[in-house]
Amino acid sequence: MVAACCIWGLSSMYYKLVAHVPPLEVLSHRTLWSLVFFGLVLSAQGRLGQLGALIVQPRAMAVVVLAAVAISTNWFFFIYSVQVGHAMQASLGYYIFPLVAVALGFVFLGERHSVVKWGAVALACLAVAGLTWGLGVAPWTALVLAFTFGIYGLLKRGVAAGPVVSVTAEVLVLAPLAALWLWGVHVQGWTGLTGRNLGTFGHDLSDTVLLMLSGPLTATPLILFSYAAKRVSYATVGLVQYINPTLQFLVATLVFREAFTPWHGFAFALIWSALALYSGESLRQDRAARRAAIRASTEGVTRT
């Protein structure tokens, strides 16, 4: 779990290395090379049949398509934010995500949350409002990252397949669009919105290798995370995941030297306070649920 979150948290340095490659081109390579890597993993595990079983289910595939749109949007804005010097906003987005998940769960799943968790959400809203007021513009990148990832997690609940199989299906859906875009930039000379020279792959060895590595970089932490998530408590998963945005924040400030204004300090202080409340409440609820389960098991044994 820690390894997965460290890879995610440090991945911004990788995307900075390909900052001269337009984000749509990076995203296309990330999609195609992820498909190759996931395909090899499922083949080695003898699980390609699970992918086939998922593909033939129309309702499941409809959810997969929506999930693919959400995650590709998330990937694009993360890549874009690093390239244009907004990596700090990306870290803010992933800090906000757990609190966004609370609100989405309430709206779409009818989940009921404690006053403490709603207080954490209110602090996050205050942080975003304060940052918007101070900087004169809303942190749109952070909000897009938080909400697309939140919606993605919501959609994944409706897919009856493991994370590796479902993500493979998602990149399989996106692969034709990625291939079409790369064909356009390499063969047709498309320039995209950036106006920059495109078609980097194959022209420089280091860039080519870096773009190919986007597949393993995407797949490896997900595989590690899915393996670990089955073996630790939900509360532990929630706490360890903060390694990711924390490393992103440190990279943005210490490595990329992005500006950290007093308004950023105000917003991050509120977000960290909100997460402390949220995490403490999650741990309390997790312990209460465990005690209730143990008590119910003990009572059942006594009755027997």
Secondary structure as GFF3:
##gff-version 3
##sequence-region A 1 304
A	DSSP	alpha_helix	2	17	.	.	.	ID=ss1
A	DSSP	alpha_helix	23	45	.	.	.	ID=ss2
A	DSSP	alpha_helix	48	55	.	.	.	ID=ss3
A	DSSP	alpha_helix	58	83	.	.	.	ID=ss4
A	DSSP	alpha_helix	87	109	.	.	.	ID=ss5
A	DSSP	alpha_helix	115	135	.	.	.	ID=ss6
A	DSSP	alpha_helix	140	156	.	.	.	ID=ss7
A	DSSP	alpha_helix	163	183	.	.	.	ID=ss8
A	DSSP	pi_helix	184	188	.	.	.	ID=ss9
A	DSSP	alpha_helix	205	229	.	.	.	ID=ss10
A	DSSP	alpha_helix	234	240	.	.	.	ID=ss11
A	DSSP	alpha_helix	243	250	.	.	.	ID=ss12
A	DSSP	pi_helix	251	255	.	.	.	ID=ss13
A	DSSP	alpha_helix	262	303	.	.	.	ID=ss14
###
